[in-house]
Amino acid sequence: MPVERLLPTREAYDLIDLTRDVTDKVLAPRVDEHERAETFPEGVFPALGAAGLLSLPYPEEFGGGDQPYEVYLQVLEELGARWAAVAVAVSVHGLSCFALATHGTDEQKNTWLPEMLGGNTIGAYSLSEPQAGSDAAALACRAKPVEGGYRITGSKAWITNGGKADFYTLFARTADTGSKGISCFLVPAGTEGLSFGKPEEKMGLHAIPTTSAHYDDVFVPAERRIGAEGQGLPIAFSALDSGRLGIAAVATGLAQAALDEATAYAKERQAFGKRIIDHQGLGFVLADMAAAVDSARATYLDAARRKDAGRPYSRQASVAKLVATDAAMKVTTDAVQVLGGYGYTRDFPVERFMRDAKITQIFEGTNQIQRLVIARSLAG
């Protein structure tokens, strides 16, 4: 059953209708095939791009949709309800455009942003390293200044869209000054010396590759540095606030899909002479699932509205990511329980929902890191 949404404009309702139409035609028929075969869904992202769904929160003058985050995140939720792996990739693409859109010069934005937002390319975000995940200040990948630019050497890890993306927003060390020595670069795919490892064998999100990347003395021209030297971590962390909202929305979509599947099953399944949804014990489980989904949606929308109003929202982004992803894990697990033995089989999608939900508690900062961010905010 489609979620009844409260949106700010008639245009936003039309956009949600468009999203549902596109995802039902483009995503829903292919998700099982690609998730089971662990194959990249060629053609899916161009189709989403042609519908304008890859660039919604960015300025129209550069090819974006100029939509508020309140609307963009609800589009991501719709994508997440159909195919979480693709929705995560779309969120990461948005994250990858953030540095240039917010910290690039006018010349840089005019040169690269229209192509990045045009719908024919997809990006990747390259912050984590094998020994530096949540502790981003420990990055070791190095960008050495040379005539005309930088030589980059080192490895990055956990790159969504790795090896498939058209550009990579990279954070690398330009000085030995701890957190103040990181800079941001925009690296095109196909750059000489850039290679990728074998895709990780993951629990879920099988259709979208997650890889390591290796920079072997890669030359990047100076004009591809975004922001000033040493400004990388502030750029990365401001991007992550937005990215956490994207993951919260995707997780809410996953939870909604699990709730819908469990509710439909509970209305059909008979036990002891009546539908199992009419047994109080099972009905209360579904009620708690619905409350969790509604609460998750409310937290990400609160943070999004703060962002749209130009208000501080970093703490609220962490709250939304924490609440929505914990809810997704609980709701998808409960959906498996509602379906009983069938829930444990691949004949129904709830086992995939459960596997996909787990990673949402881990990436864009683990939920332990979100609690740390929230606690530090409370401490002033």
C-alpha positions, 0 to 999 in steps of 0.5 A: 500500500503506498505511503500517504505523504505530506509534501510541500507542493503539488510538484512534489506530489507529481514527483513522488508519483513519477518515482513510483511509476519509474521504480515499479517499471525499472526496479521492481522487475529486476531486483530479484534477478540481480540480487541473487546473481550478484550482477550490476544492473546495467541500464538502471541508473541511466533510466533513473537519470533520464527521469531526473532522479539522480540530481534532485537536491542540486541547483537547476542551473547546473542540471539539478532538480532544485528540490528541498531535502524534505522531498528528495529524501522521500524519493530516496525512501521510495527507491529504498522500498523497491531496491535498497542497493540501488537507493544506496547507490543513488544516495552515494552519488548525491554525496559524491556531488556535494563537495563540488556543489558546496565548496567548488569555485564557480569555474569548477562547478561550471566545468564539471557539475552539469555532467555530474548531475546530467543523469548519464554519470554516477559518482562514488565517495572515497573517504574510508581506508583499510585502517581508517574508517570512523577515525577519518583523521587517521587517513594515510593515502597521500597526495604529494604536491608536484608541479601542476598538481598532486601525485596520489599514492595509497589505498581506499576501502568500502567504496560503493559503486567502486569500479563502476562510477564515473568519478570519485570524490577522494580525500587524501593527506596533503600534510602531516598535521593530523585532521588539518592535513586532509584535502579533497579531490575530484578524480575521474574514472579511468585516470592512469594508475587508479585500479580497484580490488575484487568486489567485497562478498557482502551479506546484502546489497549484492547488485552494487559493488563495494570495492577497494581502490588503489592509487599508484602514483596517480597524477591529479591536476591542481584544478581538481582539488576542491576547496583549500588544502587542509579543508578536506575533513570539514568538507567530508563531515558536512557531506556526511550529515547529508549522507546520513539523512540519505541512509535514514531515508533508504532504511525507512523505505526498507522498513516500510517494504518489510511492514507491507510484506508482513501485513499482506501475509498476515491478512492472508494466512489463517491459523486457529480459524482466523487470519493471523493479523487478528490474533492479538499477539501478532497484531501487536507485533505489526503495530510496533513495526508500524510505529517504528516506521512512522517514527523513523520517517518523522525523524529524518523529515525533521532533520531535512526541514531543518536543513532546508530552513538553513538551521543546524541539523548535524545532531538531528541527522545523527538521530535520524540515521540512528533511529531509522537504521535501528528501526529497519533492522528491528522491523525487517527481523520482525517481518521474517518472524511474522512469515515464519518458515516462509520468511526464512526462504528466498521465496519471499523478499523479507530475508533480503530486506533483513540482510540489506538492513544490517549495513545501514547501521554501519556505513556513513558512520556506525550507530555507535559513532552516531551516539558519540556525535549526539552525546558530544552535542549534548555536552556542548 
